[in-house]
Amino acid sequence: MGVSGTLEYLSDLLAGSGKKKKKKQLNTVAVKIRMDCEGCARKVKKALSGVKGAKSVDVDLKQQKATVYGYVDAKKVLKAAQATGKKVELDENPNACSVM
């Protein structure tokens, strides 16, 4: 085994440490959340912006909806939204347009 063979072996050894990192997918997670005012909307946006992997957060006070875009897990988004103390549920149809 020459130098290049040894380097290749060591590289393979380090690369295959047994743990394969799971690549996260880019997601859009929408939640229906009860908000009464702009203060509520700011609180929700701040909480959801803190979710690891969140790239952007849109909050729609009129539609009572918040949408998180990024490499996020729906369960973590839901948990962060619930931490605001507001009534929250996952929006199963995030692209639907609703009129109130």
N, CA, C and O atoms as CSV, one atom per row, in Angstrom:
chain,resi,resn,atom,element,x,y,z
A,1,MET,N,N,0.857,-1.175,0.000
A,1,MET,CA,C,0.000,0.000,0.000
A,1,MET,C,C,0.897,1.231,0.000
A,1,MET,O,O,1.697,1.438,0.912
A,2,GLY,N,N,0.743,2.052,-1.058
A,2,GLY,CA,C,1.533,3.265,-1.168
A,2,GLY,C,C,0.906,4.403,-0.385
A,2,GLY,O,O,-0.084,4.234,0.328
A,3,VAL,N,N,1.509,5.553,-0.543
A,3,VAL,CA,C,1.022,6.742,0.159
A,3,VAL,C,C,-0.406,7.076,-0.275
A,3,VAL,O,O,-1.254,7.396,0.558
A,4,SER,N,N,-0.664,7.002,-1.571
A,4,SER,CA,C,-2.016,7.340,-2.038
A,4,SER,C,C,-3.038,6.329,-1.532
A,4,SER,O,O,-4.173,6.698,-1.230
A,5,GLY,N,N,-2.653,5.066,-1.437
A,5,GLY,CA,C,-3.546,4.041,-0.902
A,5,GLY,C,C,-3.850,4.280,0.559
A,5,GLY,O,O,-4.986,4.104,1.001
A,6,THR,N,N,-2.831,4.685,1.316
A,6,THR,CA,C,-3.004,4.972,2.741
A,6,THR,C,C,-3.920,6.174,2.939
A,6,THR,O,O,-4.808,6.159,3.792
A,7,LEU,N,N,-3.691,7.223,2.133
A,7,LEU,CA,C,-4.530,8.419,2.242
A,7,LEU,C,C,-5.977,8.103,1.882
A,7,LEU,O,O,-6.904,8.595,2.526
A,8,GLU,N,N,-6.165,7.285,0.854
A,8,GLU,CA,C,-7.523,6.898,0.462
A,8,GLU,C,C,-8.195,6.097,1.569
A,8,GLU,O,O,-9.375,6.297,1.856
A,9,TYR,N,N,-7.442,5.190,2.191
A,9,TYR,CA,C,-7.971,4.379,3.288
A,9,TYR,C,C,-8.379,5.272,4.457
A,9,TYR,O,O,-9.470,5.123,5.008
A,10,LEU,N,N,-7.494,6.205,4.834
A,10,LEU,CA,C,-7.796,7.104,5.953
A,10,LEU,C,C,-8.991,8.003,5.631
A,10,LEU,O,O,-9.825,8.266,6.497
A,11,SER,N,N,-9.069,8.469,4.397
A,11,SER,CA,C,-10.193,9.306,3.992
A,11,SER,C,C,-11.504,8.532,4.088
A,11,SER,O,O,-12.499,9.048,4.597
A,12,ASP,N,N,-11.501,7.297,3.599
A,12,ASP,CA,C,-12.699,6.452,3.685
A,12,ASP,C,C,-13.064,6.166,5.130
A,12,ASP,O,O,-14.243,6.138,5.484
A,13,LEU,N,N,-12.056,5.954,5.967
A,13,LEU,CA,C,-12.278,5.658,7.379
A,13,LEU,C,C,-12.941,6.847,8.076
A,13,LEU,O,O,-13.890,6.683,8.843
A,14,LEU,N,N,-12.425,8.045,7.797
A,14,LEU,CA,C,-12.987,9.247,8.420
A,14,LEU,C,C,-14.371,9.577,7.862
A,14,LEU,O,O,-15.256,9.994,8.610
A,15,ALA,N,N,-14.561,9.397,6.580
A,15,ALA,CA,C,-15.848,9.715,5.961
A,15,ALA,C,C,-16.940,8.753,6.399
A,15,ALA,O,O,-18.095,9.154,6.539
A,16,GLY,N,N,-16.601,7.525,6.612
A,16,GLY,CA,C,-17.595,6.523,7.001
A,16,GLY,C,C,-17.552,6.266,8.482
A,16,GLY,O,O,-17.311,5.136,8.905
A,17,SER,N,N,-17.780,7.285,9.280
A,17,SER,CA,C,-17.703,7.143,10.734
A,17,SER,C,C,-18.882,6.363,11.309
A,17,SER,O,O,-19.042,6.284,12.527
A,18,GLY,N,N,-19.705,5.788,10.435
A,18,GLY,CA,C,-20.828,4.988,10.921
A,18,GLY,C,C,-22.122,5.771,10.998
A,18,GLY,O,O,-23.203,5.186,10.939
A,19,LYS,N,N,-22.030,7.062,11.126
A,19,LYS,CA,C,-23.233,7.890,11.213
A,19,LYS,C,C,-23.411,8.626,9.899
A,19,LYS,O,O,-22.553,9.402,9.481
A,20,LYS,N,N,-24.508,8.375,9.274
A,20,LYS,CA,C,-24.840,9.103,8.047
A,20,LYS,C,C,-25.683,10.301,8.455
A,20,LYS,O,O,-26.713,10.153,9.114
A,21,LYS,N,N,-25.242,11.477,8.063
A,21,LYS,CA,C,-26.010,12.670,8.384
A,21,LYS,C,C,-27.228,12.736,7.480
A,21,LYS,O,O,-27.114,12.641,6.258
A,22,LYS,N,N,-28.364,12.896,8.077
A,22,LYS,CA,C,-29.615,12.983,7.334
A,22,LYS,C,C,-29.736,14.395,6.770
A,22,LYS,O,O,-29.746,15.376,7.513
A,23,LYS,N,N,-29.826,14.480,5.456
A,23,LYS,CA,C,-29.961,15.788,4.825
A,23,LYS,C,C,-31.407,16.252,4.943
A,23,LYS,O,O,-32.330,15.561,4.513
A,24,LYS,N,N,-31.591,17.426,5.528
A,24,LYS,CA,C,-32.943,17.952,5.705
A,24,LYS,C,C,-33.451,18.526,4.394
A,24,LYS,O,O,-32.691,19.057,3.584
A,25,GLN,N,N,-34.753,18.404,4.212
A,25,GLN,CA,C,-35.395,18.933,3.019
A,25,GLN,C,C,-35.926,20.332,3.278
A,25,GLN,O,O,-36.291,20.690,4.398
A,26,LEU,N,N,-35.957,21.102,2.217
A,26,LEU,CA,C,-36.548,22.427,2.289
A,26,LEU,C,C,-38.057,22.249,2.408
A,26,LEU,O,O,-38.671,21.605,1.558
A,27,ASN,N,N,-38.654,22.808,3.443
A,27,ASN,CA,C,-40.075,22.621,3.731
A,27,ASN,C,C,-40.806,23.948,3.847
A,27,ASN,O,O,-40.211,25.001,4.078
A,28,THR,N,N,-42.097,23.855,3.680
A,28,THR,CA,C,-43.009,24.948,3.992
A,28,THR,C,C,-43.985,24.385,5.011
A,28,THR,O,O,-44.730,23.450,4.718
A,29,VAL,N,N,-43.979,24.959,6.212
A,29,VAL,CA,C,-44.863,24.490,7.278
A,29,VAL,C,C,-45.789,25.641,7.653
A,29,VAL,O,O,-45.338,26.728,8.016
A,30,ALA,N,N,-47.083,25.383,7.560
A,30,ALA,CA,C,-48.073,26.411,7.890
A,30,ALA,C,C,-48.871,25.980,9.112
A,30,ALA,O,O,-49.226,24.811,9.260
A,31,VAL,N,N,-49.145,26.941,9.982
A,31,VAL,CA,C,-49.965,26.675,11.162
A,31,VAL,C,C,-51.094,27.698,11.224
A,31,VAL,O,O,-50.922,28.867,10.879
A,32,LYS,N,N,-52.236,27.228,11.667
A,32,LYS,CA,C,-53.350,28.120,11.968
A,32,LYS,C,C,-53.153,28.518,13.418
A,32,LYS,O,O,-53.000,27.661,14.289
A,33,ILE,N,N,-53.155,29.806,13.674
A,33,ILE,CA,C,-52.867,30.270,15.031
A,33,ILE,C,C,-53.729,31.486,15.358
A,33,ILE,O,O,-53.847,32.417,14.561
A,34,ARG,N,N,-54.316,31.459,16.522
A,34,ARG,CA,C,-55.221,32.525,16.970
A,34,ARG,C,C,-54.403,33.755,17.337
A,34,ARG,O,O,-53.601,33.724,18.271
A,35,MET,N,N,-54.612,34.837,16.594
A,35,MET,CA,C,-53.934,36.103,16.863
A,35,MET,C,C,-54.972,37.215,16.851
A,35,MET,O,O,-55.808,37.284,15.951
A,36,ASP,N,N,-54.916,38.079,17.849
A,36,ASP,CA,C,-55.904,39.143,17.986
A,36,ASP,C,C,-55.408,40.518,17.542
A,36,ASP,O,O,-56.211,41.394,17.220
A,37,CYS,N,N,-54.089,40.706,17.524
A,37,CYS,CA,C,-53.562,42.033,17.232
A,37,CYS,C,C,-52.156,41.932,16.629
A,37,CYS,O,O,-51.594,40.844,16.504
A,38,GLU,N,N,-51.610,43.086,16.263
A,38,GLU,CA,C,-50.255,43.129,15.697
A,38,GLU,C,C,-49.210,42.640,16.703
A,38,GLU,O,O,-48.198,42.052,16.321
A,39,GLY,N,N,-49.463,42.886,17.985
A,39,GLY,CA,C,-48.547,42.410,19.026
A,39,GLY,C,C,-48.474,40.893,19.042
A,39,GLY,O,O,-47.399,40.312,19.190
A,40,CYS,N,N,-49.632,40.258,18.889
A,40,CYS,CA,C,-49.680,38.787,18.821
A,40,CYS,C,C,-48.899,38.299,17.608
A,40,CYS,O,O,-48.134,37.339,17.694
A,41,ALA,N,N,-49.099,38.970,16.482
A,41,ALA,CA,C,-48.428,38.577,15.243
A,41,ALA,C,C,-46.910,38.696,15.386
A,41,ALA,O,O,-46.172,37.826,14.922
A,42,ARG,N,N,-46.441,39.775,16.031
A,42,ARG,CA,C,-44.993,39.946,16.254
A,42,ARG,C,C,-44.451,38.847,17.154
A,42,ARG,O,O,-43.371,38.309,16.907
A,43,LYS,N,N,-45.205,38.514,18.199
A,43,LYS,CA,C,-44.794,37.463,19.136
A,43,LYS,C,C,-44.663,36.119,18.415
A,43,LYS,O,O,-43.703,35.381,18.632
A,44,VAL,N,N,-45.632,35.812,17.562
A,44,VAL,CA,C,-45.620,34.559,16.802
A,44,VAL,C,C,-44.439,34.544,15.833
A,44,VAL,O,O,-43.723,33.548,15.735
A,45,LYS,N,N,-44.241,35.652,15.119
A,45,LYS,CA,C,-43.139,35.724,14.148
A,45,LYS,C,C,-41.795,35.542,14.836
A,45,LYS,O,O,-40.923,34.839,14.325
A,46,LYS,N,N,-41.625,36.170,15.989
A,46,LYS,CA,C,-40.366,36.047,16.727
A,46,LYS,C,C,-40.140,34.602,17.170
A,46,LYS,O,O,-39.031,34.079,17.051
A,47,ALA,N,N,-41.184,33.963,17.678
A,47,ALA,CA,C,-41.064,32.576,18.146
A,47,ALA,C,C,-40.727,31.632,16.994
A,47,ALA,O,O,-39.870,30.759,17.133
A,48,LEU,N,N,-41.397,31.805,15.867
A,48,LEU,CA,C,-41.176,30.907,14.735
A,48,LEU,C,C,-39.853,31.181,14.028
A,48,LEU,O,O,-39.262,30.274,13.443
A,49,SER,N,N,-39.391,32.418,14.078
A,49,SER,CA,C,-38.095,32.747,13.483
A,49,SER,C,C,-36.955,32.071,14.232
A,49,SER,O,O,-35.872,31.870,13.681
A,50,GLY,N,N,-37.204,31.722,15.485
A,50,GLY,CA,C,-36.188,31.064,16.298
A,50,GLY,C,C,-36.070,29.567,16.069
A,50,GLY,O,O,-35.189,28.926,16.642
A,51,VAL,N,N,-36.936,28.999,15.249
A,51,VAL,CA,C,-36.869,27.564,14.956
A,51,VAL,C,C,-35.630,27.302,14.108
A,51,VAL,O,O,-35.400,27.974,13.102
A,52,LYS,N,N,-34.843,26.326,14.522
A,52,LYS,CA,C,-33.610,25.996,13.810
A,52,LYS,C,C,-33.925,25.619,12.365
A,52,LYS,O,O,-34.769,24.760,12.109
A,53,GLY,N,N,-33.243,26.267,11.427
A,53,GLY,CA,C,-33.428,25.985,10.010
A,53,GLY,C,C,-34.414,26.898,9.314
A,53,GLY,O,O,-34.541,26.854,8.090
A,54,ALA,N,N,-35.121,27.734,10.081
A,54,ALA,CA,C,-36.106,28.641,9.477
A,54,ALA,C,C,-35.388,29.716,8.667
A,54,ALA,O,O,-34.506,30.405,9.179
A,55,LYS,N,N,-35.770,29.850,7.411
A,55,LYS,CA,C,-35.175,30.863,6.537
A,55,LYS,C,C,-36.035,32.121,6.500
A,55,LYS,O,O,-35.515,33.236,6.465
A,56,SER,N,N,-37.352,31.938,6.508
A,56,SER,CA,C,-38.249,33.092,6.564
A,56,SER,C,C,-39.577,32.681,7.191
A,56,SER,O,O,-39.967,31.514,7.171
A,57,VAL,N,N,-40.252,33.677,7.743
A,57,VAL,CA,C,-41.540,33.449,8.400
A,57,VAL,C,C,-42.506,34.524,7.921
A,57,VAL,O,O,-42.201,35.716,7.959
A,58,ASP,N,N,-43.675,34.082,7.469
A,58,ASP,CA,C,-44.745,35.008,7.090
A,58,ASP,C,C,-45.894,34.819,8.066
A,58,ASP,O,O,-46.309,33.693,8.340
A,59,VAL,N,N,-46.406,35.931,8.590
A,59,VAL,CA,C,-47.541,35.877,9.505
A,59,VAL,C,C,-48.670,36.697,8.889
A,59,VAL,O,O,-48.484,37.859,8.527
A,60,ASP,N,N,-49.833,36.081,8.775
A,60,ASP,CA,C,-51.007,36.742,8.203
A,60,ASP,C,C,-52.076,36.842,9.287
A,60,ASP,O,O,-52.758,35.868,9.603
A,61,LEU,N,N,-52.203,38.034,9.842
A,61,LEU,CA,C,-53.142,38.268,10.940
A,61,LEU,C,C,-54.589,38.046,10.489
A,61,LEU,O,O,-55.382,37.464,11.229
A,62,LYS,N,N,-54.938,38.503,9.286
A,62,LYS,CA,C,-56.314,38.357,8.793
A,62,LYS,C,C,-56.706,36.897,8.620
A,62,LYS,O,O,-57.819,36.505,8.970
A,63,GLN,N,N,-55.796,36.092,8.081
A,63,GLN,CA,C,-56.108,34.680,7.861
A,63,GLN,C,C,-55.785,33.809,9.070
A,63,GLN,O,O,-56.029,32.603,9.060
A,64,GLN,N,N,-55.226,34.438,10.124
A,64,GLN,CA,C,-54.887,33.691,11.345
A,64,GLN,C,C,-53.944,32.534,11.012
A,64,GLN,O,O,-54.177,31.390,11.401
A,65,LYS,N,N,-52.872,32.859,10.281
A,65,LYS,CA,C,-51.993,31.826,9.757
A,65,LYS,C,C,-50.541,32.297,9.778
A,65,LYS,O,O,-50.250,33.470,9.544
A,66,ALA,N,N,-49.643,31.366,10.061
A,66,ALA,CA,C,-48.213,31.644,9.995
A,66,ALA,C,C,-47.565,30.550,9.156
A,66,ALA,O,O,-47.900,29.372,9.283
A,67,THR,N,N,-46.634,30.955,8.301
A,67,THR,CA,C,-45.963,30.009,7.416
A,67,THR,C,C,-44.458,30.141,7.596
A,67,THR,O,O,-43.907,31.241,7.555
A,68,VAL,N,N,-43.803,29.002,7.797
A,68,VAL,CA,C,-42.354,28.965,7.979
A,68,VAL,C,C,-41.744,28.256,6.776
A,68,VAL,O,O,-42.166,27.162,6.402
A,69,TYR,N,N,-40.742,28.898,6.175
A,69,TYR,CA,C,-40.021,28.322,5.049
A,69,TYR,C,C,-38.598,28.021,5.497
A,69,TYR,O,O,-37.971,28.837,6.174
A,70,GLY,N,N,-38.091,26.860,5.125
A,70,GLY,CA,C,-36.710,26.536,5.453
A,70,GLY,C,C,-36.510,25.058,5.679
A,70,GLY,O,O,-37.354,24.234,5.324
A,71,TYR,N,N,-35.388,24.739,6.271
A,71,TYR,CA,C,-35.037,23.354,6.572
A,71,TYR,C,C,-35.540,23.045,7.980
A,71,TYR,O,O,-34.759,22.874,8.916
A,72,VAL,N,N,-36.854,22.980,8.101
A,72,VAL,CA,C,-37.494,22.856,9.411
A,72,VAL,C,C,-38.330,21.585,9.503
A,72,VAL,O,O,-38.753,21.011,8.500
A,73,ASP,N,N,-38.548,21.176,10.735
A,73,ASP,CA,C,-39.392,20.027,11.032
A,73,ASP,C,C,-40.748,20.558,11.503
A,73,ASP,O,O,-40.805,21.459,12.339
A,74,ALA,N,N,-41.820,20.009,10.976
A,74,ALA,CA,C,-43.170,20.480,11.310
A,74,ALA,C,C,-43.444,20.402,12.806
A,74,ALA,O,O,-44.100,21.283,13.362
A,75,LYS,N,N,-42.949,19.356,13.463
A,75,LYS,CA,C,-43.180,19.205,14.907
A,75,LYS,C,C,-42.517,20.330,15.687
A,75,LYS,O,O,-43.076,20.818,16.670
A,76,LYS,N,N,-41.327,20.746,15.256
A,76,LYS,CA,C,-40.624,21.826,15.955
A,76,LYS,C,C,-41.309,23.171,15.730
A,76,LYS,O,O,-41.356,24.013,16.626
A,77,VAL,N,N,-41.836,23.361,14.529
A,77,VAL,CA,C,-42.576,24.594,14.241
A,77,VAL,C,C,-43.831,24.643,15.104
A,77,VAL,O,O,-44.140,25.674,15.700
A,78,LEU,N,N,-44.545,23.537,15.167
A,78,LEU,CA,C,-45.764,23.461,15.979
A,78,LEU,C,C,-45.453,23.716,17.452
A,78,LEU,O,O,-46.186,24.437,18.130
A,79,LYS,N,N,-44.373,23.127,17.943
A,79,LYS,CA,C,-43.983,23.301,19.349
A,79,LYS,C,C,-43.643,24.766,19.647
A,79,LYS,O,O,-44.032,25.298,20.687
A,80,ALA,N,N,-42.919,25.411,18.733
A,80,ALA,CA,C,-42.567,26.824,18.925
A,80,ALA,C,C,-43.818,27.698,18.917
A,80,ALA,O,O,-43.922,28.646,19.694
A,81,ALA,N,N,-44.759,27.380,18.043
A,81,ALA,CA,C,-46.011,28.147,17.981
A,81,ALA,C,C,-46.815,27.956,19.263
A,81,ALA,O,O,-47.391,28.912,19.783
A,82,GLN,N,N,-46.857,26.736,19.770
A,82,GLN,CA,C,-47.596,26.452,21.005
A,82,GLN,C,C,-46.965,27.152,22.205
A,82,GLN,O,O,-47.656,27.483,23.168
A,83,ALA,N,N,-45.665,27.373,22.147
A,83,ALA,CA,C,-44.965,28.040,23.248
A,83,ALA,C,C,-45.408,29.494,23.412
A,83,ALA,O,O,-45.139,30.102,24.448
A,84,THR,N,N,-46.076,30.054,22.416
A,84,THR,CA,C,-46.578,31.429,22.528
A,84,THR,C,C,-47.826,31.499,23.397
A,84,THR,O,O,-48.244,32.586,23.797
A,85,GLY,N,N,-48.425,30.340,23.693
A,85,GLY,CA,C,-49.638,30.311,24.501
A,85,GLY,C,C,-50.907,30.491,23.682
A,85,GLY,O,O,-52.004,30.568,24.235
A,86,LYS,N,N,-50.757,30.557,22.377
A,86,LYS,CA,C,-51.907,30.733,21.486
A,86,LYS,C,C,-52.484,29.377,21.091
A,86,LYS,O,O,-51.809,28.351,21.185
A,87,LYS,N,N,-53.739,29.384,20.648
A,87,LYS,CA,C,-54.367,28.166,20.130
A,87,LYS,C,C,-53.770,27.902,18.744
A,87,LYS,O,O,-53.812,28.768,17.870
A,88,VAL,N,N,-53.214,26.696,18.551
A,88,VAL,CA,C,-52.467,26.388,17.328
A,88,VAL,C,C,-52.855,25.021,16.779
A,88,VAL,O,O,-53.148,24.092,17.532
A,89,GLU,N,N,-52.853,24.916,15.452
A,89,GLU,CA,C,-52.975,23.607,14.800
A,89,GLU,C,C,-52.253,23.679,13.456
A,89,GLU,O,O,-52.162,24.744,12.847
A,90,LEU,N,N,-51.743,22.534,13.000
A,90,LEU,CA,C,-51.090,22.489,11.698
A,90,LEU,C,C,-52.115,22.759,10.609
A,90,LEU,O,O,-53.247,22.280,10.676
A,91,ASP,N,N,-51.719,23.518,9.620
A,91,ASP,CA,C,-52.575,23.773,8.465
A,91,ASP,C,C,-52.253,22.703,7.429
A,91,ASP,O,O,-51.192,22.730,6.806
A,92,GLU,N,N,-53.168,21.772,7.253
A,92,GLU,CA,C,-52.941,20.653,6.339
A,92,GLU,C,C,-52.955,21.083,4.877
A,92,GLU,O,O,-52.453,20.359,4.017
A,93,ASN,N,N,-53.514,22.230,4.587
A,93,ASN,CA,C,-53.600,22.724,3.221
A,93,ASN,C,C,-53.028,24.143,3.170
A,93,ASN,O,O,-53.784,25.108,3.052
A,94,PRO,N,N,-51.692,24.280,3.258
A,94,PRO,CA,C,-51.090,25.607,3.402
A,94,PRO,C,C,-51.273,26.528,2.202
A,94,PRO,O,O,-51.148,27.744,2.348
A,95,ASN,N,N,-51.563,25.991,1.026
A,95,ASN,CA,C,-51.691,26.831,-0.162
A,95,ASN,C,C,-53.116,27.283,-0.439
A,95,ASN,O,O,-53.362,28.042,-1.377
A,96,ALA,N,N,-54.049,26.820,0.373
A,96,ALA,CA,C,-55.452,27.194,0.166
A,96,ALA,C,C,-55.669,28.658,0.521
A,96,ALA,O,O,-55.075,29.180,1.464
A,97,CYS,N,N,-56.504,29.288,-0.227
A,97,CYS,CA,C,-56.843,30.683,0.028
A,97,CYS,C,C,-58.202,30.716,0.722
A,97,CYS,O,O,-59.184,30.180,0.208
A,98,SER,N,N,-58.247,31.337,1.871
A,98,SER,CA,C,-59.527,31.385,2.577
A,98,SER,C,C,-59.979,32.826,2.747
A,98,SER,O,O,-59.160,33.732,2.894
A,99,VAL,N,N,-61.261,33.024,2.728
A,99,VAL,CA,C,-61.843,34.351,2.914
A,99,VAL,C,C,-62.627,34.319,4.209
A,99,VAL,O,O,-63.461,33.438,4.418
A,100,MET,N,N,-62.358,35.283,5.081
A,100,MET,CA,C,-63.025,35.307,6.385
A,100,MET,C,C,-64.078,36.370,6.398
A,100,MET,O,O,-64.758,36.555,7.408
